[in-house]
Amino acid sequence: MIRILVAIALVSFSTSPLFAQKEKEKVKVDSIAFHLYTDSLKKGGVYNYINVDGKMSNGRWQPLSAEDISFTTSGGKFDGCNLYFDSTFNADSVVVKAILKADTSLRESITIYIKKLPDDEVLKSMEEVMQPSGRQPARKRKRG
């Protein structure tokens, strides 16, 4: 009977939030990396999200926030993870540095180019996208 009670207590403790929190605390960031959503940054009132992910000690990647990362840049201003340039910014590129606050030895830097061409492309409407293009589908070859 005592063995059963001890077993139940161990199972209950191992599934408790306190135990789960202690297990979670063991997972730490092993490295950080930039995973940008674009190949160039826009200026003139646009907030450019700078994505930094942490590779955890359990092998999983996890997005990091401005609470986790300190950012510096050679141009523009950071607001959280967003890098902002006003319309007078003239450089061709910026260097962005990210430092993990919990372990300042984990740091990365990247050079990101500034978009030069204007945003004149217009997205198609739903009707335009769904409308047939007028082209004939490619014909299949007969095997002979």
C-alpha positions as CSV (number, residue, x, y, z in Angstrom):
1,M,0.0,0.0,0.0
2,I,2.8,2.4,0.9
3,R,4.6,1.6,-2.4
4,I,1.4,2.5,-4.3
5,L,1.1,5.8,-2.5
6,V,4.8,6.6,-3.1
7,A,4.3,5.8,-6.8
8,I,1.2,8.0,-7.0
9,A,3.0,10.9,-5.3
10,L,6.0,10.6,-7.7
11,V,3.7,10.6,-10.7
12,S,1.8,13.6,-9.4
13,F,4.9,15.5,-8.6
14,S,6.5,14.8,-12.0
15,T,3.5,16.2,-13.8
16,S,3.0,19.2,-11.6
17,P,3.7,22.7,-13.1
18,L,6.5,23.2,-10.6
19,F,8.4,20.2,-12.0
20,A,7.6,21.2,-15.5
21,Q,9.0,24.7,-14.8
22,K,12.3,23.2,-13.5
23,E,12.5,21.0,-16.6
24,K,11.9,24.1,-18.8
25,E,14.6,26.1,-17.0
26,K,17.2,23.5,-18.1
27,V,16.6,24.5,-21.8
28,K,18.8,27.4,-22.7
29,V,19.8,29.3,-25.8
30,D,22.9,27.7,-27.4
31,S,23.2,30.1,-30.4
32,I,21.4,32.9,-32.2
33,A,20.8,33.5,-35.9
34,F,19.2,36.1,-38.1
35,H,16.3,34.7,-40.2
36,L,15.2,37.7,-42.2
37,Y,11.9,37.8,-44.0
38,T,13.3,39.9,-46.8
39,D,16.5,40.5,-48.7
40,S,16.4,44.3,-48.3
41,L,15.0,46.9,-46.0
42,K,12.6,49.7,-46.9
43,K,13.0,53.3,-45.8
44,G,10.6,56.2,-45.5
45,G,8.2,55.4,-42.7
46,V,8.3,51.6,-42.9
47,Y,9.1,49.4,-39.8
48,N,11.4,46.5,-40.9
49,Y,11.0,43.5,-38.6
50,I,14.4,42.0,-37.8
51,N,13.9,38.3,-36.9
52,V,16.4,36.6,-34.6
53,D,15.9,33.1,-33.5
54,G,17.6,31.1,-30.8
55,K,18.7,27.5,-31.2
56,M,17.9,25.9,-27.9
57,S,19.8,23.3,-26.0
58,N,17.1,20.8,-26.9
59,G,17.7,21.4,-30.6
60,R,14.6,23.4,-31.3
61,W,14.6,26.9,-32.8
62,Q,12.6,29.6,-31.0
63,P,11.9,33.2,-32.0
64,L,13.5,35.8,-29.7
65,S,12.0,39.2,-28.8
66,A,13.5,42.5,-27.9
67,E,13.2,41.3,-24.2
68,D,15.8,38.6,-25.2
69,I,18.0,40.5,-27.6
70,S,19.9,43.9,-27.5
71,F,20.1,45.4,-31.0
72,T,22.5,48.0,-32.4
73,T,22.7,49.3,-35.9
74,S,25.0,51.5,-38.0
75,G,21.9,53.4,-39.2
76,G,18.2,53.9,-38.4
77,K,16.5,53.4,-35.1
78,F,15.2,50.3,-33.3
79,D,11.8,50.1,-31.8
80,G,11.7,46.6,-30.2
81,C,12.6,44.3,-33.1
82,N,11.6,46.8,-35.7
83,L,14.2,48.9,-37.6
84,Y,13.0,52.2,-38.8
85,F,14.5,54.5,-41.4
86,D,13.2,58.0,-42.3
87,S,13.1,59.1,-45.9
88,T,16.4,61.1,-45.6
89,F,18.5,57.9,-44.9
90,N,21.0,57.6,-47.7
91,A,23.3,54.6,-47.0
92,D,23.3,51.5,-49.2
93,S,23.3,49.1,-46.3
94,V,23.4,48.9,-42.5
95,V,25.1,46.5,-40.1
96,V,22.8,45.1,-37.5
97,K,24.2,43.5,-34.3
98,A,22.2,41.2,-32.0
99,I,23.4,40.3,-28.5
100,L,21.6,37.8,-26.3
101,K,20.9,39.6,-23.0
102,A,21.1,36.4,-20.9
103,D,24.6,35.5,-22.3
104,T,26.4,38.4,-24.0
105,S,28.9,36.0,-25.5
106,L,26.2,34.9,-27.9
107,R,26.2,37.6,-30.6
108,E,25.7,37.8,-34.4
109,S,25.9,40.6,-36.9
110,I,24.7,41.0,-40.5
111,T,24.9,43.5,-43.3
112,I,21.5,44.2,-44.7
113,Y,21.0,46.3,-47.9
114,I,18.5,49.1,-48.3
115,K,15.9,48.8,-51.1
116,K,16.6,51.4,-53.8
117,L,13.8,50.9,-56.3
118,P,10.4,52.4,-55.5
119,D,7.4,50.2,-54.5
120,D,5.5,50.7,-57.7
121,E,4.3,47.1,-58.1
122,V,0.6,46.8,-57.5
123,L,-0.9,43.7,-56.1
124,K,-3.6,42.0,-58.2
125,S,-7.1,41.9,-57.0
126,M,-8.8,38.5,-56.1
127,E,-10.7,38.7,-59.4
128,E,-7.5,39.3,-61.4
129,V,-5.8,36.4,-59.7
130,M,-8.7,34.0,-60.3
131,Q,-9.3,35.0,-63.9
132,P,-7.9,32.6,-66.5
133,S,-4.8,34.0,-68.2
134,G,-6.0,33.0,-71.7
135,R,-3.1,30.6,-72.1
136,Q,-3.6,27.1,-73.1
137,P,-2.3,24.5,-70.6
138,A,0.9,22.7,-71.7
139,R,0.2,19.5,-73.7
140,K,1.5,16.2,-72.4
141,R,3.8,14.3,-74.6
142,K,2.8,10.9,-75.8
143,R,5.0,8.1,-74.9
144,G,6.0,6.1,-77.8
